[in-house]
């Protein structure tokens, strides 16, 4: 029996969900159920060019609701880009609801605009400590409908908004239950135009969401919390495990298929479902070391330009950044939960024939998949060397919210070893 000093309670939260081909056509009706009269549609220029945001806005207008479109989202949001979106929403509002159409960048930008038009203060007041003030919103937010056009980020299910703080060259976030979207509308048709490179990177984000939540510190291993101390990430639990397992099972065949042929609607549908399942799981259980490492890998980028992503700015996409240290991170955490790590490997590669050290089974499965779908061969391939490791470790240690969820405590020396062994994966 669990001792009174340890947690005996886990929590679960999720948005309302509408999934399936054509689901995006019903958003106007959905907004009428929230009493919305005026909404802001938030998207980025590339997604705007597909025509989907305008089509969705027109559908909203068809239900007698005024829909304004903001298409100034920055891919991988920064404190500057989020402030721009907040200023637009404050200047053109008020709005009764928000609709985010795009990847995690658009959804996170809509979360920030919703937060700061519903509550006073400024952006950095709410960013997680120690980077920001860690302030919690005191007023309810407006309804937010999240419409993902990429399969991966899970932001449509989570309570987190992620951003780069440019002056500090660090990635951080805002985390609070009130940021979770009201409704997630997952329409696989919106993902068909996603380039192969984006499919691969965001697909690895799905995979790591599921694998990290499944191998996270068990909720029963945390100290007992008072009700007011409960946080969105509560550790691995039976409900999140169920979603993670199904997501990994779908990814085993759908991720390579969707990268090979973006028009494969069966694979796209499975990817959208895998992303949804992973989001419903990790949005409650949480993630750990690979995601903590990803923040500085993305935040300290110098000159890497990934295939399939827009613009001339250097960028390591979030899902790619997460995947690059995953093999080494899971080797490190293996001893804390061997059977769970082996289960992840079996779900991802049912035909994989393991040999040698069991701790190497999941890393080997990941490396094989990463090579197949075109992920770079380690952090060295995106511009880092061993001389950068200390700086990357410094960025990782700022992500205590994530590191606390790891099944095994990682010291700075441990993190350094993980990053060094990730310079070249093959």
C-alpha positions, 0 to 999 in steps of 0.5 A: 500500500502507498505510504501516506507520505506519497501521492495516492491521487492523479488528475486528468483533464482534456479538452472536448474533442471533435475528430474526423475528416470534415470536422473543421467545417463545424467550427462555426456551429461549435462557437455558437454553443459558447455564445461567441459573437466575435472571434479571432482566428490565429494562424501563420503565413504559411498555413494562411496560404493554404486557404484553410484559415480563411475557409474556417473564418468564412464558415464561422461568419456563416453562423452570424459570428464576426471573424477577424484573422491574425496571420502573424504567428512566428514559427517557434514563438518568441517573447517578441512574436507573442507580444505582437499577437497580444498587442493585436488582440488587445488593439482589435478586440475585445473577442468572445473566443479564439480559434487557432489554426496551425501547428503548435506555434499558432495554438500557443500564440492563441493561448498567450493572446487569450491569457493576456486579453483576459488577465492583466499584466505582461507576458513575462509575468506569467512565464515559468520561474526562474525565467519569468515571474511564474504568475498564475492567471486570476480570471477565466480565459475565453473559449479557445478552439484549437485546430491543428494542421500539423500532427505532433505538438499536442498543444491542442490538448495541453495546458502549456504555451512554449516560447523562446525568450530572445534576450536570454537565449532560452526556451521556456513556457507558461503552464496553467490549467486555464490555458488548455483549449476548450475544444480540439478540432482534429481534421486530418484533411488539414494535415495533407499539405504538411511537407515531409520534413515537417511530418518527420519532425512533428512525428518524432514529437508525438513519439517522444510525448508518448514515450516520455509520458509512459516512462515518466516518474509514476504519480505514486512516487511523488510526495503527497500534495495538498489540493491547491498544490496540484499541477497539470503534469502529475506523472505516469498514470493508468489513463495516460499510459493507455493513450501513450500505448495506442499512440505508439502502436499507430506511429509504428507504421503511420509515421514512415508511411506519412513521410514517404507519401504525404497524400496517404490519407490512411496514414495521415488519419492515423498520425492525427489520431496518434497525435491526439492520443499522445496529447491526451496522455502527456498533457496530464502525465508530462514529459521529461529529459528529451523535452528539457534538452530540446529547449536549449537545443532550439533556443541556442541555434546558430545557423541550421535551416531544416528542410520543409520549414519557411523563412531564412531564420536559423531554426531547430524545429521542436520535434526534431530538437526533442528527438536528438537526445532521446536515444541517450536519454532513454538509455539513461532512464532505462534502469528506473523502469526497464519493462516500460522502456522495453514495452515502448520499443516493442510497440514501435517495432514489433518485428525488432529482434533485440540483442545485447544490453536491454538498455540499448533496445529502445535507443536502437529502435529510435535510431533506426526510425530516425534514419529512415525518416530523415532526422539529423544524425545528432546535435552535431548535425544541427550545428553543435559540438562538444564545446557547446555542451556546458551551455546546453546543460545550463539551458536544460537545468532551467527546465525543472518542471520537466526534469522533476518528471524524469523517472531517474534524477539527472545531475548536471554531469548526467545531462552532460553525458547525455548531450555528449553522446548525442553529438553523433548518433550514427 
